[in-house]
Amino acid sequence: MLNYRTIIRIFSLLLITEGIFMWFSIPVSLIFGEADAWVFLLSGAIVSLTGVVMYMPVRKSPLQVNRRDGYIIVTGGWLLFSLCGTIPFLLTGSIPGITDAFFETMSGFTTTGASILNDIEDLSHGVLFWRSLIQWLGGMGIILLTLLLLPFLGIGGMQLFTAEVPSPTPDKLHPHVKDTAARLWLIYLFLTVGETLLLWAGEMGLYDAVCHSLTTMATGGFSTKQASIAYWSSPYIQYVVTLFMFLAGTNFTLTYFAMHGQFRKVWQNEEFKWYLGFIGVFSLIITLGLFFTNTGDFEPAFRKAVFQVVSILTTTGFATADYLKWTPWMIVLIFMLMFFGGSAGSTGGGPKIMRIVIMLKNSTQELKRMIHPNAVIPVRLNKESVGESIVTNVLAFIVFYGIITFISVAVLSLLGTDFNTSLGAVAATLGNIGPGIGQVGPALNYADLHAAGKWFLSFLMLVGRLELFTVLVLFSPLFWKR
């Protein structure tokens, strides 16, 4: 039985929260002397008052959240945030059509970074700040933010936490979900401020430093410049962004341990070793490829390689080079990275490194089981046996991911999109990466896609951000049976 009154009450809280965050753009507009401050005032008022109106009839109803409620709240919460988040874009005229506005907003909240804008630098500072802020909010998770506010509602948040963070082996820093959420947000805020200060110390102005720090830590990739990070030719800025993309793609639990001097737990973590290994191997191969085929200068080749590798693997989507102009085998390597993702417990999207590792380990163990059919050979991660249910979940996820990719490419192709672009757009949106291949590469965008294709890709962004099952379970008839 669904607890409709509880669902409405939490939705109302989400809307009030979003409306308040819209007002954060008001001082930005005022500082730069822009006339759209009233738009953010009005937008925030509309959204917050809608939340208040929804809240009043259910404010005294008993509150209960079961697992099914959690899935509806999380999926519905993202849809509500994205729909209401279009209001500033529409009222300012920055993105006049609802299709493009919803696509851009969903791309922001899901930290995908796919854009339909051809003239980013013509937008006002307030609009660009809102565009960056929605990625920052989506990075740690709208529902994770709400967990901090759930005591106000008088209910626990474990059901929401497991729906919002459905990684194969979720880590909690504290027995209470609220305390876990608070510590994660503190780490998130600390790293965001740290990157801002470092970028500001370079050639980047304070406003751009803030906006890029918001989108870097979210692994979102929205930029205030059409050329993305390539706008700044400074090696210092590019290395700083690379470092924080790497940190954003790292399990935040490990970051917490590192901040408390528990470095052994970091170095002993197997997923982190694979994460480092993938980045190191792919960066080295592409560096050598660029060195011998393009630049003949090692440092620029290394910087371009490691930046693009970290950006794609962590699903951030920033760019300092158009990798589609590289030799074909390097493009293939970049495309492969679109199916990796960041670490579990990070703001990165994609399948996640942990799932890749478990899949590879299970495949090699299966060969051993064929040779020794009577032996019990479990999959081990961090020297501990991984339960069969987790292995099954991972394999099911990989299968679903492949099926959805195949069907989605077919759908876009039927809408008239060429195969390379269809493949690139699906991989980039389902993996929450942003730039893909074909006509949606790092030097281009999604503006010319069919309107129906944009709505479909928006759905893929949501499915990918919530790691498939949270959304797909809503399409199961069993879910709606009492």
C-alpha positions in Angstrom: 0.0 0.0 0.0 1.4 3.3 -1.1 1.5 6.1 1.5 0.2 8.9 -0.8 0.0 11.6 1.9 3.6 10.9 2.9 4.8 11.0 -0.7 3.0 14.4 -1.2 4.5 15.8 2.0 8.0 14.9 0.9 7.4 16.2 -2.6 6.2 19.5 -1.1 9.4 19.7 1.0 11.5 19.2 -2.2 9.7 22.0 -4.0 10.2 24.4 -1.1 13.9 23.5 -1.1 14.2 24.0 -4.8 12.5 27.4 -4.7 14.9 28.6 -2.0 17.9 27.5 -4.1 16.5 29.5 -7.0 16.9 32.7 -4.9 20.7 32.0 -4.7 20.9 33.4 -8.2 19.4 36.7 -7.2 22.6 38.2 -5.7 24.6 37.0 -8.7 22.3 38.9 -11.0 22.5 42.0 -8.8 26.3 41.9 -8.5 26.6 41.9 -12.3 23.9 44.5 -12.8 21.6 42.2 -14.8 17.8 42.6 -15.0 16.8 39.0 -14.5 17.0 39.1 -10.6 13.2 39.4 -10.6 12.9 36.2 -12.6 14.7 34.2 -10.0 12.6 35.9 -7.3 9.4 35.0 -9.1 10.5 31.5 -10.0 11.5 30.7 -6.5 8.3 32.1 -5.1 6.2 30.1 -7.6 7.9 26.8 -6.8 8.1 27.3 -3.0 4.5 28.5 -2.7 3.4 25.4 -4.7 5.3 23.3 -2.2 3.6 25.1 0.7 0.1 24.6 -0.8 0.8 20.9 -1.3 2.2 20.6 2.3 -0.7 22.2 4.2 -3.4 19.5 3.6 -1.1 16.7 4.6 0.9 18.4 7.4 -0.9 16.5 10.2 -1.1 13.1 8.5 0.8 10.1 10.0 4.1 9.6 8.2 5.4 6.3 7.0 7.9 5.4 4.2 8.2 1.9 2.9 10.4 0.6 0.1 7.9 1.2 -2.7 7.3 4.8 -1.4 11.1 5.3 -1.6 11.3 4.4 -5.3 8.4 6.7 -6.2 9.7 9.6 -4.1 13.2 9.4 -5.6 12.1 9.1 -9.2 9.2 11.6 -8.8 11.5 14.0 -6.9 14.0 14.1 -9.8 11.1 14.7 -12.3 9.6 17.4 -10.2 13.0 19.2 -9.7 13.7 19.0 -13.4 10.2 20.3 -14.5 10.3 23.2 -12.0 13.9 23.9 -12.8 13.0 24.9 -16.3 11.1 28.0 -15.1 14.1 30.4 -14.9 15.2 29.3 -18.3 11.8 29.9 -19.8 11.0 33.2 -18.0 14.4 34.7 -19.0 14.1 33.5 -22.5 17.5 31.8 -22.3 15.9 28.6 -23.5 12.5 29.5 -24.9 11.1 26.0 -25.8 9.9 23.5 -23.1 11.6 20.6 -24.9 15.1 22.2 -24.8 14.5 23.7 -21.4 13.6 20.3 -19.9 16.5 18.6 -21.7 19.0 21.1 -20.3 17.5 21.0 -16.8 17.3 17.2 -16.6 20.9 17.1 -17.9 21.8 19.5 -15.1 20.2 17.7 -12.2 21.3 14.3 -13.4 24.9 15.7 -13.8 25.0 14.6 -17.4 26.3 17.8 -18.9 24.7 17.3 -22.4 23.6 20.7 -23.7 21.5 22.2 -26.4 23.1 25.7 -26.0 25.1 27.2 -28.9 25.8 30.5 -27.3 26.6 29.8 -23.6 28.5 33.1 -23.2 25.5 35.1 -24.3 23.5 33.9 -21.2 23.4 36.1 -18.1 25.6 35.4 -15.1 22.5 34.6 -13.0 21.2 32.0 -15.5 24.7 30.4 -15.8 25.0 30.2 -12.1 21.6 28.5 -11.8 22.7 26.1 -14.5 25.8 25.2 -12.5 24.0 25.1 -9.2 21.5 22.5 -10.4 24.4 20.2 -11.2 25.9 20.7 -7.8 22.6 19.8 -6.2 22.1 16.8 -8.4 25.7 15.6 -7.8 25.2 14.6 -4.2 21.6 13.8 -4.8 18.4 15.7 -4.2 17.1 13.0 -1.9 20.4 12.9 0.0 19.9 16.6 0.7 16.4 15.8 1.8 17.7 13.2 4.3 19.1 16.1 6.3 15.6 17.6 6.5 13.7 14.4 7.2 13.9 14.7 11.0 11.8 17.8 10.5 9.2 15.5 9.0 9.6 13.0 11.9 10.5 10.0 9.7 13.5 7.9 8.9 15.2 7.9 5.6 16.8 4.5 5.0 14.3 3.6 2.3 15.1 6.8 0.4 18.9 6.3 1.0 18.8 2.8 -0.6 16.8 4.0 -3.5 19.0 7.0 -4.2 22.3 5.2 -3.6 21.7 1.7 -5.1 25.4 0.8 -5.5 26.2 -2.9 -5.0 27.9 -2.4 -1.6 26.7 0.9 -0.1 28.9 2.4 2.6 27.6 4.3 5.5 29.8 6.5 7.6 27.4 6.5 10.5 24.6 4.2 11.7 22.1 7.0 11.2 21.3 8.0 7.6 21.0 11.7 8.6 24.5 11.8 10.0 25.9 9.9 7.0 24.2 12.5 4.7 25.6 15.4 6.7 29.1 14.1 6.6 29.0 13.5 2.9 27.6 17.0 2.3 30.4 18.5 4.4 33.0 16.7 2.4 31.3 17.8 -0.8 31.2 21.4 0.3 34.8 21.3 1.5 36.1 20.0 -1.8 34.0 22.5 -3.7 35.4 25.5 -1.7 38.9 24.1 -2.1 38.7 23.8 -5.8 37.2 27.3 -6.1 40.1 28.8 -4.2 42.7 27.0 -6.3 41.1 28.0 -9.6 40.8 31.6 -8.4 44.5 31.5 -7.6 45.1 30.8 -11.2 43.9 32.7 -14.3 40.2 32.0 -13.6 38.0 34.8 -12.2 36.0 34.1 -9.0 32.7 33.8 -10.7 34.0 31.2 -13.2 35.9 29.4 -10.5 32.7 29.0 -8.4 30.7 27.8 -11.3 33.3 25.3 -12.5 33.9 24.0 -9.0 30.1 23.4 -8.6 30.0 21.4 -11.8 33.4 19.6 -11.3 32.5 18.2 -7.9 29.1 17.1 -9.3 31.0 15.4 -12.2 28.5 17.4 -14.3 30.6 19.2 -16.9 28.5 22.4 -17.5 30.8 25.3 -18.2 30.4 29.0 -18.5 32.3 28.9 -21.8 31.3 27.4 -25.1 34.8 25.9 -25.4 34.6 24.3 -21.9 37.9 24.2 -20.0 39.8 24.5 -23.3 38.9 28.3 -23.0 41.8 28.5 -20.5 45.1 27.3 -22.0 46.7 27.4 -18.5 48.2 24.0 -17.6 47.7 24.9 -13.9 43.9 25.3 -14.3 43.7 22.1 -16.3 45.6 20.1 -13.8 43.5 21.5 -10.9 40.3 20.5 -12.7 41.8 17.1 -13.4 42.6 16.5 -9.7 39.2 17.5 -8.5 37.4 15.4 -11.2 39.5 12.5 -9.9 38.4 13.2 -6.3 34.8 13.6 -7.4 34.9 10.2 -9.0 36.4 8.6 -5.9 34.3 6.9 -3.2 33.5 9.7 -0.7 33.9 7.2 2.1 37.5 6.9 1.1 37.9 10.6 1.0 36.4 10.8 4.5 39.0 8.2 5.7 41.9 10.1 4.0 40.8 13.4 5.7 41.0 11.6 9.0 44.5 10.2 8.3 43.3 6.6 7.7 45.3 6.3 4.5 45.8 2.5 4.8 42.1 2.0 4.3 42.3 4.0 1.1 45.3 2.1 -0.4 43.9 -1.2 0.6 40.6 -0.6 -1.1 40.5 -2.8 -4.2 38.0 -0.6 -6.2 40.3 2.4 -5.7 43.3 0.4 -7.0 41.3 -0.5 -10.1 40.2 3.1 -10.5 43.8 4.3 -10.4 44.8 1.5 -12.7 42.3 2.2 -15.4 43.1 5.9 -15.4 46.9 5.2 -15.5 46.8 2.6 -18.3 44.4 4.5 -20.6 46.2 7.8 -20.0 49.6 6.3 -20.7 48.4 4.6 -24.0 46.7 7.8 -25.2 49.6 10.0 -24.2 52.0 7.8 -26.3 49.5 7.9 -29.1 49.3 11.7 -29.1 53.0 12.1 -28.6 53.9 10.1 -31.7 51.0 11.1 -34.0 50.3 14.8 -33.0 52.4 16.9 -30.7 55.9 15.4 -30.4 55.9 17.1 -27.0 55.3 14.9 -24.0 53.8 17.3 -21.4 50.9 18.7 -23.6 50.2 15.1 -24.8 50.1 13.8 -21.3 47.9 16.7 -20.1 45.4 16.2 -22.9 45.3 12.5 -22.4 44.9 12.4 -18.6 42.3 15.2 -18.7 40.1 13.5 -21.3 40.5 10.1 -19.7 39.6 11.3 -16.2 36.8 13.5 -17.6 35.1 10.6 -19.5 35.8 7.9 -16.9 34.4 10.0 -14.0 31.5 11.0 -16.3 32.3 14.7 -15.8 32.4 15.6 -19.5 34.7 18.6 -19.5 37.0 18.9 -22.5 40.3 20.5 -23.4 40.5 18.8 -26.8 38.2 17.4 -29.5 39.0 13.7 -29.2 37.1 13.0 -32.3 40.0 14.5 -34.3 42.4 11.9 -32.8 43.3 8.7 -34.6 40.4 6.1 -34.7 42.0 3.7 -32.2 42.2 6.4 -29.6 38.6 7.4 -30.2 37.7 3.7 -29.6 39.5 3.8 -26.2 37.6 7.0 -25.2 34.3 5.4 -26.2 35.2 2.3 -24.1 35.7 4.6 -21.1 32.1 5.7 -21.4 31.0 2.3 -20.1 33.2 2.4 -16.9 31.9 5.2 -14.7 33.2 6.5 -11.4 33.6 4.7 -8.1 30.6 3.5 -6.1 29.8 6.2 -3.5 31.0 9.0 -5.7 29.1 11.6 -7.7 30.1 9.9 -10.9 27.6 8.2 -13.2 27.9 5.1 -15.4 28.0 1.5 -14.4 30.6 2.2 -11.7 34.1 0.7 -11.4 33.0 -1.7 -8.6 30.5 -3.4 -10.9 33.1 -3.7 -13.7 35.5 -5.3 -11.2 33.0 -7.7 -9.8 31.9 -8.7 -13.4 35.6 -9.3 -14.4 36.3 -11.3 -11.2 33.2 -13.4 -11.6 34.1 -14.2 -15.2 37.6 -15.4 -14.3 36.2 -17.4 -11.4 33.7 -19.0 -13.7 36.7 -20.4 -15.7 38.1 -21.9 -12.5 34.7 -23.4 -11.7 34.6 -25.1 -15.1 37.9 -26.7 -14.3 37.0 -27.6 -10.7 33.2 -28.0 -10.8 32.9 -29.3 -7.2 35.0 -26.5 -5.7 33.4 -23.5 -3.9 35.1 -20.5 -5.5 33.6 -17.2 -4.3 34.2 -13.8 -5.8 36.3 -11.8 -3.4 36.6 -8.0 -3.1 38.8 -6.4 -0.5 39.6 -9.9 0.8 36.0 -10.5 1.6 33.6 -12.8 -0.1 31.0 -11.1 -2.2 27.5 -12.5 -1.7 25.8 -14.3 -4.6 22.9 -11.8 -4.4 25.3 -8.9 -5.1 27.0 -10.8 -8.0 23.6 -11.6 -9.4 22.5 -7.9 -9.1 25.7 -6.8 -10.8 25.3 -9.2 -13.7 21.6 -8.2 -14.1 22.6 -4.6 -14.1 25.2 -5.2 -16.9 22.6 -7.1 -18.9 20.0 -4.5 -18.5 22.5 -1.7 -19.4 23.4 -3.5 -22.6 19.7 -4.1 -23.6 18.7 -0.6 -22.9 21.7 0.7 -24.9 20.8 -1.5 -27.8 17.1 -0.6 -27.8 17.9 3.1 -27.3 20.3 3.3 -30.3 17.5 1.7 -32.4 15.0 4.3 -31.2 17.2 7.2 -32.0 18.0 5.7 -35.4 14.3 5.4 -36.2 14.0 9.1 -35.4 16.5 9.8 -38.2 19.7 10.1 -36.3 22.8 8.5 -37.9 24.2 5.4 -36.2 27.4 7.0 -34.8 25.5 9.9 -33.3 22.8 7.5 -31.9 25.4 5.3 -30.3 27.3 8.3 -28.9 24.2 10.0 -27.6 22.9 6.9 -25.8 26.3 6.1 -24.2 26.7 9.7 -23.1 23.2 10.2 -21.7 22.7 6.8 -20.1 26.2 7.1 -18.6 25.6 10.7 -17.5 28.7 11.8 -19.4 27.6 14.6 -21.7 29.8 14.6 -24.8 29.6 11.5 -27.0 30.7 10.6 -30.5 29.3 11.6 -33.9 27.4 14.9 -34.0 27.3 15.1 -30.2 31.1 15.1 -29.6 32.9 17.5 -27.3 33.0 20.3 -29.9 29.3 20.0 -30.7 26.0 19.5 -28.8 22.5 18.1 -28.8 20.7 21.1 -30.3 20.0 19.5 -33.7 18.5 16.3 -32.5 14.8 15.5 -33.1 12.5 16.8 -30.3 11.2 13.3 -29.5 14.9 12.2 -29.3 15.6 14.9 -26.7 12.7 13.7 -24.5 13.8 10.1 -24.9 17.4 11.0 -24.0 16.1 13.0 -21.0 14.5 9.8 -19.8 17.8 7.9 -20.3 19.6 10.5 -18.2 17.2 9.8 -15.3 17.4 6.1 -15.7 21.2 6.3 -15.7 21.4 8.7 -12.8 19.3 6.4 -10.6 21.2 3.3 -11.8 18.4 1.6 -13.8 16.5 -0.4 -11.2 15.1 2.6 -9.3 13.2 3.7 -12.4 12.6 0.4 -14.2 11.0 -1.2 -11.1 8.1 1.4 -11.5 7.3 -0.2 -14.9 6.8 -3.7 -13.3 3.1 -4.7 -12.7 4.2 -6.4 -9.5 5.3 -3.1 -8.1 1.8 -1.7 -8.2 0.1 -4.8 -6.8 -0.9 -4.7 -3.2 
